[in-house]
């Protein structure tokens, strides 16, 4: 009986994937003890939290049955507009933050509205996919056009506190992640909206027949998802001290890959905030491990691909065992 309980526990997606990552980090520690130094752990906490926040935003698209291709573009344009508002036009920092977060939410509402308008006749994921690809090009192109491809410097010293302050021993960015996960866990597991999100992603037609307002569910989810991506753009400009059109575009594939690593289904209706954290830290750990082992950065994409292959293979193996 205990053995069966143990098997069930380790069959939980978040548990077995956390175990794989933990084993991996222990192996790296044996090879290079620098991995577990305070400085490196703080770096992992900061960048793991940043990637996790982006994946949480993507999760809010994936679970109700869509895929957001514009996430890198939203991060890019948000971070560039913070430079425009604060450095170029002299806006108050907090007013600029509120404007950017509002724009992020508006982007999500626009995406959901476009998907709802053309579904049916199209499957919901298709118009969202097309619209977010278009938005990604427009946002990144606009950021380049506005800045001329040049970074913006000169943020007030107080602006850096958004990303560089400490909350006791914890970096403030990690605290943002904990707060966001707490809010989403409450919504997903203790509020009707959470059940509606999963039901919508599993089968929106059945969800409609059950009385769920599918359009409203997606409007709420997408607005929150894009707001999170905009927040990451703010964090990155605060943390790096620059606003640049180069920040954001490269994050699209790692975010989608990290969502899969965390057990968030690309088909909808499956995943959790805890899985998003696992995916976010896994994506950054690959980069960190290469640095610790002094391996060329040109290996990042190759190792990331192989890492994803490992999880895909493991996931398919688990599903095959369940079938048989």
RAPEWO-V415763 format. One record per pair of residues at least 12 apart in sequence whose ideal C-beta (glycine too) atoms are under 7 Angstrom apart, sorted by the first residue. I is the first residue (numbers start at 0). J is the second residue. D is the distance in whole Angstrom. If there is no record, write none. Layout:
BEGIN
I|J|D  I|J|D
END
This chain:
BEGIN
12|262|4  12|274|6  13|262|6  13|271|7  13|273|5  13|274|5  13|277|6  16|260|7  16|262|6  16|277|5  17|277|6  20|277|7  20|281|6  20|284|7  24|284|7  27|288|5  27|291|6  30|292|7  31|291|5  31|292|6  33|291|6  34|291|5  39|291|7  41|170|6  42|287|7  43|283|7  43|284|7  43|287|6  44|170|6  44|173|5  45|170|5  45|172|5  45|173|7  46|283|5  47|279|6  47|280|4  47|283|5  48|172|5  48|173|5  48|175|7  48|176|4  49|172|6  49|231|6  49|234|6  50|253|7  50|257|6  50|279|4  50|282|5  50|283|5  51|176|5  51|275|6  51|276|5  51|279|3  51|280|7  52|175|7  52|176|6  52|179|7  52|227|6  52|230|7  52|231|5  53|70|6  53|228|6  53|231|5  53|250|6  53|254|5  54|254|6  54|257|5  54|258|5  54|261|7  54|275|4  54|278|5  54|279|5  55|179|6  55|183|7  55|227|6  55|272|6  55|275|5  56|70|6  56|224|4  56|225|7  56|227|4  56|228|5  57|70|6  57|224|7  57|254|5  57|255|7  57|258|5  58|258|6  58|263|5  58|270|6  58|275|5  59|220|5  59|221|7  59|223|5  59|224|3  60|221|6  60|224|5  61|258|6  61|263|5  61|264|7  61|265|6  61|267|6  61|270|6  62|196|5  62|197|6  62|200|5  62|267|6  62|268|6  62|270|5  63|196|5  63|199|4  63|200|5  63|216|6  63|217|5  63|220|5  63|267|7  64|123|6  64|124|6  64|199|6  64|200|4  64|203|6  64|267|4  65|114|6  65|123|6  65|124|5  65|127|4  66|124|6  66|127|7  66|128|6  66|265|7  67|131|5  67|224|6  68|128|6  68|131|4  68|132|5  68|135|5  68|251|7  69|131|4  69|134|4  69|135|4  69|138|7  70|228|5  70|250|7  70|251|6  70|254|6  71|135|6  71|247|5  71|248|5  71|249|7  71|250|5  71|251|4  72|134|6  72|135|4  72|138|3  72|139|5  72|247|7  73|103|6  73|106|6  73|138|6  73|225|6  73|228|4  73|229|6  73|232|7  74|228|5  74|231|5  74|232|4  74|235|7  74|246|7  74|247|4  74|250|6  75|138|6  75|139|5  75|142|5  75|232|7  75|244|6  75|246|6  75|247|3  75|248|6  76|138|4  76|141|6  76|142|5  77|99|5  77|103|6  77|229|4  77|232|3  77|233|6  78|232|4  78|235|5  78|236|4  78|242|5  78|246|5  78|247|6  79|142|4  79|145|6  79|146|6  79|242|5  79|244|6  80|99|6  81|95|6  81|99|6  81|232|7  81|233|6  81|236|5  81|242|6  82|151|3  82|236|6  82|242|3  83|145|7  84|98|7  85|154|6  85|158|7  86|151|5  86|153|5  86|154|6  92|155|7  92|157|6  92|158|5  96|233|6  99|229|5  99|233|6  100|226|6  100|229|6  100|230|6  102|229|6  103|225|5  103|226|4  103|228|6  103|229|3  103|230|7  104|222|4  104|225|7  104|226|4  106|225|4  107|221|4  107|222|4  107|223|7  107|224|6  107|225|3  107|226|6  108|218|6  108|221|7  108|222|5  110|127|6  110|130|6  110|131|6  110|221|5  110|225|7  111|217|5  111|218|4  111|221|4  113|126|6  113|130|5  114|126|5  114|127|4  114|217|7  115|214|5  115|217|7  123|203|6  139|244|7  139|248|5  142|244|4  143|244|5  146|244|5  148|244|6  150|241|4  150|242|7  150|243|4  151|241|6  151|242|4  152|240|7  152|241|6  154|240|6  158|237|6  159|237|6  159|240|6  161|233|7  161|234|7  161|237|4  162|234|5  162|237|4  162|238|4  163|238|6  172|234|6  180|272|5  180|276|6  183|272|4  184|272|5  187|271|7  187|272|7  192|216|7  192|219|7  195|211|5  195|216|5  196|216|6  196|220|6  197|268|5  198|211|6  199|211|6  199|213|5  199|216|5  199|217|7  200|267|3  200|268|3  201|267|7  201|268|3  232|247|7  253|282|5  253|303|7  256|282|7  256|303|7  256|307|5  257|278|4  257|279|6  257|281|6  257|282|4  258|275|7  258|278|6  259|307|7  259|310|7  260|277|7  260|278|4  260|281|5  260|307|7  260|310|5  261|274|3  261|275|5  261|277|5  261|278|3  262|274|4  263|275|7  285|299|7  285|302|6  285|303|5  285|306|6  286|299|6  289|302|7
END
